[in-house]
Amino acid sequence: MSDETVKYTLPERELPTHWVNIIPDLPGDPVPPLNPQTLEPAGPADLAPIFPEALIRQEVSPEPLVEIPDEVREVYKLWRPTPLYRARRLEKALDTPAHIYFKYEGVSPAGSHKPNSAVAQAYENKQAGIKRLVTETGAGQWGSALAFACSLLGLECVVYMVGASYDQKPYRRSMMQTWGATVHRSPSDTTDAGRSQQGHPTGSLGIAISEAVEVAAKDPETNYSLGSVLNHVCLHQTVIGQEALAQMQMAGEEPDVVIGCVGGGSNFAGLIFPFVRRVLRGEAKTRFIGAEPAACPTLTRGVYRYDFGDTVGMTPLLPMYTLGHDFVPPPVHAGGLRYHGDAPLLCALVKEGIVEARAYAQNPAFEAAVRFARSEGIVPGPEPAHAIRAAVDEALAAREAGEKRVILFGLSGHGHFDMAAYDAYLAGTLEDVEFSEADMQAALDRLPDAPAIA
Ligand SMILES: *Cc1c(COP(=O)(O)O)cnc(C)c1O
């Protein structure tokens, strides 16, 4: 056996003690969210009906570091610190001088990065005396993460799952039920919103959100929970980047470029923020690439405007790149990337030119994912397949240029529940759905009235 290291692992005692808050390091003043009625900056009061105070404090925290509660770290210990791999076999397969590293979040019980925030959210809700969390899930990953977190922290969990996914992904549902969650096929007959939408039997994320929010709004012991986009969710995910920083130091290398896939932006934010902070402080020069689906190209084709964070228009107005809150992306297999907007903190970094965005169609993403699976063994989720595509392109560009380049990408989850997508790719029936400029323009015409962002 050679003495070449493949996995860089940290001991449990090196699990981060704090989350990294990027807000105080961002250039300029943060652009505030707005109350959609008054168009005044939204304050804690606007969020209080659905979020506990501790999470609201995290949402607006001016502190560069936020302490991770001990009980949350105890739960993180079940799978954290996660491994950082050097993809030596992929490097050989690509015949590239580049060094490729990836940070693997698929080792969590739910199979993705999402429990990093689900556990923190369940903990703060429990502390606030909340009995039950309710949420929506599309592809099933967020619902699984929250069901897992609630089961460990002693909360009830109710998930409204988009009808079409409920039918196509029965095992995601079984997984949530195994952790004790109640899963409703949405539209359901348990809410007014669901009953009014029985004419749309396959459901939509918008309908599922309406059902979940209705349940939370009607019961003071029930809160709603969001799995991406908001500042506190990105904050929780920074355990990923802090560990990766330490692990890259173990490997004795400095990444030239850090890459991740972007749906609402949380796994990418969590990976890059600790690296971005060093760049903003002049301590490093690193490039950052966010990879999104060509069918839902928020960062590469959207407009930088105030828009609702959800499909039905219940959140404060968030400053972000958006395709329009009621834009319905075509049904690509990377369900976790089909979101009309992106985390405001990530959007600000794109606006500043610190983060670059690229869009990839499904077939090139799956081609890279299969190449990765056949060299590194792990079958990636369709979402991080986009990050792998970008990493492979960087490695091939390094070969072209004949230069060593250190590439780090986030492998946000495994694809074990997504084999239908691999079936379609392998059978050659996967379609590269066109993004419709006209549909986007129509959705942009329905953006809420709000000032332009300076
Ligand atoms: C949900 C999900 C995503 C997309 O969400 P982000 O908030 O952009 O991270 C990406 N990868 C996996 C595995 C997911 O489950």
The ligand as an SDF file (V2000), in Angstrom:
LIG
                    3D

 15 15  0  0  0  0  0  0  0  0999 V2000
  -31.1800   20.3930   -0.9530 C   0  0  0  0  0  0  0  0  0  0  0  0
  -29.9230   19.9840   -1.5690 C   0  0  0  0  0  0  0  0  0  0  0  0
  -29.1570   20.8720   -2.3520 C   0  0  0  0  0  0  0  0  0  0  0  0
  -29.5910   22.2640   -2.6780 C   0  0  0  0  0  0  0  0  0  0  0  0
  -29.8070   23.1130   -1.5840 O   0  0  0  0  0  0  0  0  0  0  0  0
  -28.7550   24.2310   -1.1640 P   0  0  0  0  0  0  0  0  0  0  0  0
  -29.4870   25.0410   -0.1520 O   0  0  0  0  0  0  0  0  0  0  0  0
  -28.4040   25.0190   -2.3950 O   0  0  0  0  0  0  0  0  0  0  0  0
  -27.5840   23.5450   -0.6190 O   0  0  0  0  0  0  0  0  0  0  0  0
  -27.9410   20.4390   -2.8520 C   0  0  0  0  0  0  0  0  0  0  0  0
  -27.4980   19.1830   -2.6290 N   0  0  0  0  0  0  0  0  0  0  0  0
  -28.2060   18.2970   -1.8980 C   0  0  0  0  0  0  0  0  0  0  0  0
  -27.6500   16.9170   -1.6930 C   0  0  0  0  0  0  0  0  0  0  0  0
  -29.4290   18.6660   -1.3300 C   0  0  0  0  0  0  0  0  0  0  0  0
  -30.1190   17.8000   -0.5910 O   0  0  0  0  0  0  0  0  0  0  0  0
  1  2  1  0
  2  3  1  0
  2 14  2  0
  3  4  1  0
  3 10  2  0
  4  5  1  0
  5  6  1  0
  6  7  2  0
  6  8  1  0
  6  9  1  0
 10 11  1  0
 11 12  2  0
 12 13  1  0
 12 14  1  0
 14 15  1  0
M  END
$$$$
